Each structure stands twice: as C-alpha cells, then as structure tokens.
Amino acid sequence: MGIHDRSYYRSDARTPPRHAASPGWSITTWIIAVCVAVFVIDGFLKPTAEPVRSNLLEGVSADQMRKLDRREFKFTVPEATGGGTGRGVAVLGGSNPVATVDYRFERPLTRMGYFSTARAVYGSDPILGISGFEVWRFLTFQFLHANLNHILFNMMTLFFFGGMVEQFLGSKRFLAFYLLCGIAGGLMYLFLNGLAIGGQAAFGPGFHLPGLLFNDSDTMLVGASAGVFGVIMAAAYLAPNATVLLFFVIPMRLATLAYGLLGFALLAVIFGWANAGGEAAHIGGALAGFWLVRNPAHLHGFFDFFGQYDPTSRVARARVAARRGTVQGGSTSVEVNRILDKISANGLHSLTESEKRILREASRKSQ
C-alpha cells in the first residue's frame, strides 16, 4: 500500500470535518513556532555564568568541604570568554583558596531549561553542594537548540513529516506522542550516563564498557531531535515506501532513511563518536516513536482538559457519525461504538479489515 492509498493521507481525509477541526495552527506548526521563538529570544539575551564543577586544591579534603555551610565560601566569577567557559576560585574564610571552579556561560533560557544528569536528576559537589530534582528539564530541553544548523535540521524534518503523523494520531495524541518521545530521549541519555557513572564509582576510573556515556554528569543536552526521531520512525511506519531525498539529492525509501539514521546513532553510541550523548537521545526517541505509533491507544488520556477525546482524529469522526444513527452500509451506531471501545482498549491496529471499513464509512459519514 502506497502513501496516497492510506485513508489519513488522501485529500478527502486530510481536512477534519467542520465540527472536528481545531481552530488555528496545527500542533506541528505550534511546536515549530515555539522552538523558533525560544531560539530567537534567547539569542538576544546576555549570557550568564553558571558554576558547573569544582576542582579541589592539593591538601583539601572533599569530606571536610561537604561538612561546611555553603555560605562560608566566596567565589570569584570569571569574565565571559569566546569559548563560553571560564575558571574562578572558591575561597574559605576570606583568604584561603580551597578549589578552582569551572563556569559555563549560557543564555538565560538555555541555562534554565537544558537537560543534564546533575541538574535533572542528581549531582553532588564538595564545594557547590547538591543539585538535581529539576524534573521540568525533561520537557524544556526539547525546545532549546545549540545553533542555527541544529534548529534548521530539526524544524525542517518536523515540517516534512510531522503533519503526516499528526493527521494519523490527531492533534492531542500527537502532542503527547511528540513530548513522550522527547522524554524517552532524555531517559535513554540518563540511563547510559548513569550506568557509566555508577560503574566508575563501583569499579574505579578504569571501568569502561562500549555503549555507555562516560561524559560528565553536568554535560548539557538540548534539542528537539529526540522527538523528531520519534516522528521519523512513525512516518516510516505509516508510509515506508514514500520517496525522500537525502540531503535534497539522493532518493531513497522513507523506511530506509529512518532505519539508517537509527543505525548510525547506535554505532555512534557504541564507538563513542562525536555527539554520542545526542545520538543516545535519538535512539530513545526513535524507540518510543516505533512503539507508540503501533500502540496509539496508550496515548489516550493525555491533555484531557481539552476534552475526553481528540476531536481531530478519525475516531472522533466515527463517534459523531454513531451518535447520528445508522452508518453507511447498514452498520448501526451500536456496531461503531463497539469498534470504538475496541480501539480504546487495544489500539487501532487490533481491528479487522471489516471493522476498519466500517470505521472509514463512519468517518466519511460525519463529514
């Protein structure tokens, strides 16, 4: 079955019926707009210094430092440099240097929203103290980007493939799908980094295992890539034979592109290539997208404050038709409601061909 043979991709199915259409922009457009707005606004704000780790001077005990009140330390903050980093000094008692402190200069929105093991979950430093438990970072890092190329790649990919997946899932479920894929990316990064940190704590600094992330716990993770990878995997499931142009030049099947990108990410993590942490997040997002698009029933219930079900989905159209009475082909509203209940319990892909035909008829009846 080609992409244009699928009901949600034909011209008569791409536009929701009048009663079901969501006013204004699609969720895909909103995500792109928010990411671009955050990138532009943050670009106009002045970078600020954030202490990320301390380096104790010779003869200074970490255990002794941890017992002291953080207010007893005074810090010298370096000036911003072209590299975005700097090193200051931590002083105890007014004149006794005990450690150097590494600073990172980041723009305010990035500083408040980036993801790292130390900030989102837990970190401990003898001078800087305990950090972590900032769980909002599992969401906010998805709307931040490191540079122009980073945001251009992510937003263009979302623009090309997001609409297809949103049309299949409906707006509410697509938003849940996208954010869950991003969260899964953060969790994959956290899992591999946590195993590496725990392994070195248990077996010493010489511990090494391919596939783990042996970067510092304060290493930053930003970008929509995890959610975007989930969208690519979902699009490859919906239209595997659609032709796409790699680098706008090389034609290939969408499924080939999706699984090729996933394979590259796996190799990057296993062999520790550049941006292995980002590729780990891509793997998490891709795996979540692979599973969720095949089990969309698990996306029900998110954002219920917008309504009990997604008014832009194909299921909504059938539900409206069922309320109106008999569906085309002689199928009763009772039959349609039975099918809808089956979708809620087991997902769209649990339906037989006959049940799918009845659902399509009900959807067309409501338009």
C-alpha positions as CSV (number, residue, x, y, z in Angstrom):
1,M,0.0,0.0,0.0
2,G,1.4,3.4,-1.0
3,I,1.3,6.6,1.0
4,H,-1.6,8.0,-1.0
5,D,-3.6,4.8,-0.6
6,R,-3.9,5.4,3.2
7,S,-7.1,7.0,4.3
8,Y,-5.5,9.6,6.5
9,Y,-3.2,10.8,3.7
10,R,-5.8,11.2,0.9
11,S,-7.1,14.7,0.1
12,D,-10.6,13.9,1.4
13,A,-9.2,12.8,4.8
14,R,-6.5,15.4,5.4
15,T,-9.1,18.1,6.4
16,P,-11.1,17.3,9.5
17,P,-14.9,17.8,9.3
18,R,-16.2,21.2,10.3
19,H,-17.3,20.0,13.8
20,A,-13.9,18.4,14.5
21,A,-11.5,20.9,13.1
22,S,-9.2,22.6,15.6
23,P,-9.1,26.4,15.1
24,G,-5.8,28.0,14.3
25,W,-2.5,26.2,13.8
26,S,-1.7,22.5,13.9
27,I,0.3,21.1,16.8
28,T,3.3,20.6,14.4
29,T,3.2,24.3,13.5
30,W,2.9,25.3,17.1
31,I,6.0,23.2,18.1
32,I,8.0,24.8,15.3
33,A,6.9,28.3,16.3
34,V,7.7,27.8,19.9
35,C,11.2,26.3,19.2
36,V,12.0,29.2,16.8
37,A,10.7,31.8,19.2
38,V,12.8,30.4,22.1
39,F,15.9,30.3,19.9
40,V,15.4,33.9,18.7
41,I,14.5,35.4,22.2
42,D,17.4,33.5,23.9
43,G,19.7,34.9,21.2
44,F,19.0,38.4,22.3
45,L,19.6,37.8,26.0
46,K,23.0,38.2,27.6
47,P,24.8,35.0,28.7
48,T,25.2,34.5,32.4
49,A,27.7,32.4,34.4
50,E,26.8,29.1,36.0
51,P,29.2,27.1,38.2
52,V,29.3,23.5,37.0
53,R,32.1,21.8,39.0
54,S,34.9,22.4,41.5
55,N,38.4,21.1,41.5
56,L,39.8,20.8,45.0
57,L,43.3,22.1,45.5
58,E,46.1,19.8,46.8
59,G,45.7,19.0,50.5
60,V,41.9,19.9,50.7
61,S,39.6,17.1,51.8
62,A,36.3,16.6,50.0
63,D,34.7,15.1,53.1
64,Q,35.7,18.2,55.1
65,M,34.3,20.6,52.5
66,R,31.0,18.8,52.4
67,K,30.5,19.3,56.1
68,L,30.8,23.1,55.8
69,D,28.0,25.5,55.2
70,R,27.9,26.7,51.5
71,R,27.6,30.3,52.7
72,E,31.1,30.1,54.1
73,F,32.6,30.0,50.6
74,K,33.2,33.1,48.5
75,F,33.5,32.8,44.7
76,T,35.4,34.8,42.2
77,V,33.4,34.7,38.9
78,P,35.5,35.0,35.7
79,E,34.6,37.2,32.7
80,A,33.0,35.6,29.7
81,T,35.3,34.2,27.1
82,G,34.9,33.4,23.4
83,G,34.7,29.7,24.3
84,G,31.8,30.1,26.7
85,T,33.7,28.8,29.7
86,G,35.8,30.3,32.5
87,R,37.5,29.4,35.7
88,G,37.1,31.1,39.1
89,V,38.3,30.4,42.6
90,A,36.4,29.3,45.8
91,V,37.8,30.9,48.9
92,L,37.1,29.9,52.5
93,G,37.4,32.3,55.4
94,G,38.1,35.3,53.3
95,S,41.6,34.5,52.1
96,N,42.1,30.7,52.0
97,P,41.6,29.3,48.4
98,V,40.3,25.7,48.5
99,A,39.3,25.0,44.9
100,T,39.1,26.3,41.4
101,V,35.6,26.4,40.0
102,D,34.7,25.8,36.3
103,Y,32.0,28.1,35.0
104,R,29.8,27.9,31.9
105,F,28.3,31.0,30.2
106,E,24.9,30.3,28.8
107,R,21.9,32.4,27.8
108,P,19.2,32.5,30.4
109,L,16.5,30.3,28.7
110,T,19.1,27.7,27.9
111,R,20.5,27.8,31.4
112,M,17.1,27.3,32.9
113,G,16.0,24.6,30.5
114,Y,18.8,22.4,29.4
115,F,19.0,18.7,30.4
116,S,21.8,17.1,32.3
117,T,22.2,14.2,34.7
118,A,23.3,16.5,37.5
119,R,20.5,19.1,37.0
120,A,17.5,16.9,36.1
121,V,18.2,14.1,38.5
122,Y,21.0,14.3,41.0
123,G,24.5,15.8,41.3
124,S,26.9,16.3,44.3
125,D,29.9,18.6,44.5
126,P,32.0,19.2,47.6
127,I,32.0,23.0,47.0
128,L,28.9,23.6,45.0
129,G,26.7,21.2,47.1
130,I,23.8,19.1,45.9
131,S,21.9,19.8,42.7
132,G,19.2,18.0,40.8
133,F,15.4,17.2,41.1
134,E,14.7,19.7,38.4
135,V,12.3,17.4,36.5
136,W,10.9,20.1,34.2
137,R,14.1,19.8,32.2
138,F,12.8,16.5,30.7
139,L,10.4,18.8,28.8
140,T,12.2,22.1,28.4
141,F,15.3,20.8,26.8
142,Q,13.2,19.8,23.8
143,F,12.6,23.4,22.9
144,L,16.2,24.6,23.0
145,H,18.9,24.4,20.3
146,A,22.6,24.9,20.3
147,N,23.0,26.8,17.0
148,L,21.3,27.7,13.7
149,N,22.1,24.5,11.9
150,H,20.7,22.5,14.8
151,I,17.3,24.2,14.8
152,L,17.1,24.3,11.0
153,F,17.6,20.5,10.7
154,N,15.1,19.7,13.4
155,M,12.4,22.1,12.3
156,M,12.7,21.2,8.6
157,T,12.4,17.5,9.4
158,L,9.4,18.1,11.7
159,F,7.8,20.3,9.0
160,F,8.1,17.5,6.3
161,F,7.0,14.5,8.5
162,G,5.1,16.0,11.5
163,G,1.8,16.7,9.6
164,M,1.5,13.1,8.4
165,V,1.9,11.7,11.9
166,E,-0.4,14.3,13.4
167,Q,-3.1,13.5,10.8
168,F,-2.9,9.8,11.8
169,L,-3.0,10.4,15.6
170,G,-5.0,13.6,15.9
171,S,-3.7,16.7,17.5
172,K,-3.9,15.8,21.2
173,R,-2.4,12.4,20.8
174,F,0.3,13.8,18.5
175,L,1.4,16.3,21.1
176,A,1.5,13.5,23.7
177,F,3.4,11.4,21.2
178,Y,6.0,14.1,20.5
179,L,6.7,15.0,24.1
180,L,6.9,11.4,25.2
181,C,9.4,10.7,22.5
182,G,11.5,13.6,23.8
183,I,11.2,12.4,27.4
184,A,12.3,8.9,26.2
185,G,15.4,10.5,24.6
186,G,16.3,12.2,27.9
187,L,15.7,8.9,29.8
188,M,18.0,7.0,27.4
189,Y,20.7,9.5,27.8
190,L,20.3,9.4,31.6
191,F,20.3,5.6,31.7
192,L,23.6,5.3,29.8
193,N,25.3,8.1,31.6
194,G,24.1,6.8,35.0
195,L,25.4,3.3,34.3
196,A,28.8,4.8,33.3
197,I,29.0,7.0,36.4
198,G,27.9,4.1,38.7
199,G,30.3,1.7,37.1
200,Q,33.3,4.0,37.7
201,A,32.1,4.6,41.2
202,A,32.0,0.8,41.9
203,F,35.0,-0.4,39.9
204,G,37.2,2.6,39.6
205,P,38.0,5.2,36.9
206,G,39.4,2.5,34.6
207,F,36.0,0.9,34.2
208,H,34.8,1.1,30.5
209,L,32.0,-0.6,28.6
210,P,31.1,0.2,25.0
211,G,27.8,1.9,24.6
212,L,27.8,3.8,27.9
213,L,28.2,7.5,28.1
214,F,31.3,8.4,30.1
215,N,30.8,12.2,30.0
216,D,30.5,14.5,33.0
217,S,27.1,14.5,34.7
218,D,26.8,18.2,34.0
219,T,27.2,17.8,30.2
220,M,24.3,19.7,28.5
221,L,21.7,18.1,26.3
222,V,19.4,20.3,24.2
223,G,17.3,20.0,21.1
224,A,14.1,18.6,19.6
225,S,16.0,15.7,18.0
226,A,14.6,13.0,20.2
227,G,11.0,14.0,19.4
228,V,11.9,14.5,15.8
229,F,13.4,11.0,15.6
230,G,10.2,9.6,17.0
231,V,8.3,11.4,14.3
232,I,10.6,10.0,11.6
233,M,10.1,6.4,12.9
234,A,6.3,6.9,13.0
235,A,6.3,8.3,9.4
236,A,8.3,5.4,8.2
237,Y,5.7,3.1,9.7
238,L,2.8,4.9,8.1
239,A,4.4,5.4,4.6
240,P,7.5,3.1,4.4
241,N,7.7,3.3,0.6
242,A,7.4,7.1,0.2
243,T,10.4,8.5,-1.6
244,V,12.5,11.1,0.2
245,L,15.6,13.0,-0.8
246,L,18.6,12.6,1.5
247,F,20.5,16.0,1.5
248,F,17.8,17.0,-1.1
249,V,19.7,15.0,-3.7
250,I,19.8,11.2,-3.0
251,P,16.4,9.5,-3.4
252,M,15.6,6.6,-1.0
253,R,12.6,5.0,0.7
254,L,11.5,6.7,3.9
255,A,11.9,3.4,5.9
256,T,15.5,3.1,4.6
257,L,16.2,6.7,5.8
258,A,14.7,6.1,9.2
259,Y,16.4,2.9,10.0
260,G,19.7,4.1,8.5
261,L,19.6,7.1,10.9
262,L,18.8,4.8,13.8
263,G,21.7,2.5,12.8
264,F,24.1,5.5,12.7
265,A,23.0,6.6,16.1
266,L,23.6,3.1,17.5
267,L,27.2,3.0,16.0
268,A,27.9,6.5,17.4
269,V,27.0,5.4,20.9
270,I,28.8,2.1,20.8
271,F,32.0,3.5,19.5
272,G,31.8,6.8,21.3
273,W,31.8,9.0,18.2
274,A,31.2,12.8,18.4
275,N,27.9,13.8,20.0
276,A,27.4,10.3,21.4
277,G,25.1,11.7,24.1
278,G,22.9,13.4,21.5
279,E,22.7,10.1,19.5
280,A,21.7,8.3,22.6
281,A,18.7,10.6,22.9
282,H,17.9,10.0,19.3
283,I,17.8,6.2,20.0
284,G,15.4,6.8,22.9
285,G,13.1,9.0,20.9
286,A,13.2,6.6,17.9
287,L,12.3,3.6,20.1
288,A,9.5,5.4,21.7
289,G,8.1,6.5,18.3
290,F,8.4,3.0,16.9
291,W,6.3,1.6,19.8
292,L,3.8,4.4,20.3
293,V,2.7,4.7,16.7
294,R,1.9,0.9,16.8
295,N,0.1,1.3,20.1
296,P,-1.7,4.6,19.9
297,A,-4.3,3.6,22.5
298,H,-1.6,4.3,25.1
299,L,-1.8,8.0,24.1
300,H,-5.4,8.3,25.2
301,G,-6.0,10.3,28.4
302,F,-3.3,12.9,27.9
303,F,-4.4,16.6,28.0
304,D,-8.0,15.6,28.9
305,F,-8.6,19.2,29.9
306,F,-9.0,19.8,26.2
307,G,-11.8,17.2,26.0
308,Q,-12.4,13.5,26.6
309,Y,-11.1,12.5,23.2
310,D,-9.2,14.2,20.3
311,P,-11.7,16.0,18.1
312,T,-9.4,15.9,15.1
313,S,-8.9,12.2,15.0
314,R,-10.6,9.7,12.7
315,V,-12.1,8.0,15.8
316,A,-13.8,11.3,16.6
317,R,-15.5,11.5,13.2
318,A,-16.8,7.9,13.6
319,R,-18.1,8.7,17.1
320,V,-20.0,11.7,15.8
321,A,-21.5,9.5,13.0
322,A,-22.5,6.9,15.5
323,R,-24.4,9.5,17.5
324,R,-26.3,10.5,14.4
325,G,-27.7,7.0,13.9
326,T,-27.1,4.4,11.1
327,V,-23.8,4.5,9.2
328,Q,-23.5,3.9,5.5
329,G,-23.6,0.3,4.5
330,G,-26.2,-0.6,7.1
331,S,-23.8,-0.6,10.1
332,T,-25.6,0.6,13.3
333,S,-24.3,3.1,15.8
334,V,-24.1,0.2,18.2
335,E,-21.6,-1.6,15.9
336,V,-19.5,1.6,15.6
337,N,-19.4,2.1,19.3
338,R,-18.3,-1.4,19.8
339,I,-15.4,-0.8,17.4
340,L,-14.5,2.5,19.2
341,D,-14.4,0.7,22.5
342,K,-12.1,-1.9,21.0
343,I,-9.8,0.8,19.8
344,S,-9.7,2.4,23.3
345,A,-8.8,-1.0,24.8
346,N,-6.4,-2.4,22.3
347,G,-5.5,0.2,19.8
348,L,-6.3,0.9,16.1
349,H,-4.3,-2.0,14.8
350,S,-6.4,-4.5,16.7
351,L,-9.2,-4.0,14.2
352,T,-10.1,-6.5,11.4
353,E,-10.3,-5.3,7.8
354,S,-14.1,-5.4,8.1
355,E,-14.0,-3.2,11.2
356,K,-11.6,-0.8,9.6
357,R,-14.0,-0.5,6.6
358,I,-16.9,0.3,9.0
359,L,-14.8,2.9,10.7
360,R,-13.9,4.6,7.4
361,E,-17.5,4.7,6.4
362,A,-18.5,6.3,9.7
363,S,-15.7,8.8,9.3
364,R,-16.9,9.8,5.9
365,K,-20.5,9.9,7.0
366,S,-19.7,12.6,9.6
367,Q,-18.1,15.0,7.0
